[in-house]
Amino acid sequence: MDLTNLSDRDRLILGLRFRLKHIRLAVAEVEAGRAPDGFDFTPMDAPEDMLAVLQRLEADVQRMLRNNGADDSGSLN
C-alpha cells in the first residue's frame, strides 16, 4: 500500500487502526493465559491488571479515532 498519497489525517487514522488491532490481539492473548508481546508487562502482572491496562488503551485509541472522524472500528464517517 502506497501511503505517500494519504493525508496526514488519513495516516493518523491508519496508525490508530493498527494500534487498535494490536491492542485487541493483546487482549485475546491475555484471555488465553499468555502475556502479550509489545507491552511492558512482567510475569508478575496479574491477568486482570493486564486486561485493565489494555482496556484503558483501547478506550483511548477509540476516543482518538472518534475525535478524528472515524468510528470505533476506524472506518471513516
N, C-alpha and C positions, 0 to 999 in steps of 0.2 A: 504494500500500500504506500503510495507516494503522499507524504504529509506536507510537502512544500506548498501545495495549493490551499491548504486549510488555513482558516483564520486562527488567530491566537485563541479566541473563544472556543472554536471547534477542537483545537488541540488540547485545551484545558479540559473540555468535556470528555474527550477520548482518554486522557490520562486519568481522570476521575473514574470513568467507567472501568478502566483496567484495575485501578486500586480497589474499587468496589468488588470486582470479581475475585481479586486476590484475598480480600477480607472474607468473603463468603466461602472460599475454598478453605481458608484457615479455620473458620467456624466448623466446617464439616470434619476437618482433621481432629479438632478438639473433641467434637461429639463422638468420633470414632476411637477416642482414647489415645490419640497421638498428639505430640507437640508440633505446631505448625512451623514451617520454615519461613524465614524472612521477618521474624518478630523477635523481640528481646525477652522471650520467656525463658525461665530456668526450669530445670527438672523439679525444683521445689515448689513451683507455682501450681496451685490447685486448678483443676479444670474450670471450676466456677469463676475463679478470678480471671483466667484467660478469656473465658466467654464474655465476662463483663467488659473487659478492655476492648475486645473485638466488637461487641455490640455498640459501645460508645463510638468507636472509629467508624463503624458502618453508618450510624446516625449522622455523624459529622459529614461524611462523604455524601450521603443522600441530601443533606441540607445544602451543601455546596453545589450539587447538581441542580437542585431546585432553584437556588439563587442565580444560576447561570442559564436558566431557561430550559432545563431538562427535567424529566420526571425521575422518580427514584431508580428506575432501571437504566437511566442515562439517555433515553430517547428524547430527542428534541421535541418541544411542544410547538 
